[in-house]
Amino acid sequence: MILLDVFSSPIAPGAQTFLLIVCILIGLGAGISAVDARSTFKGKKSDH
């Protein structure tokens, strides 16, 4: 498990926090994109 190795390795706490924040931002970005795409497709279907 690469993620487990990264989080259990003795790296700087700042780097560990940075990785955690990056993972959260990627997850939020993907979720917002999915919701945005879903609402866009709904809007196109209702127009026609």
Beta strands, then each sheet from edge to edge (+ up, - down):
end
